[in-house]
């Protein structure tokens, strides 16, 4: 891995910690509970959450910052697809996406 890629992935680790520390992060911290919401997995084919992203970062599974961003956006895409826009989790997902995109652009 290039030095630039390593530096970018370090930035990604800092960003996922920032995401986790947001008040609105609670629905996205851990995978959706299969026992509590079994129908979620019939609708969402590629579940993603912040703890999975963090583990993938720690295990060196991302080849680029773009791959990391794709998984982060997948969290919010899944949220928007599964939840109504006006629902608590739907609104939380939109707020978290805005926060992510603002930070990502910096």
PyMOL commands that set and color helices and strands:
alter all, ss='L'
color gray80, all
select helices_A, chain A and resi 3-20+23-28+40-43+50-58+65-82+88-105
alter helices_A, ss='H'
color red, helices_A
deselect
rebuild
show_as cartoon
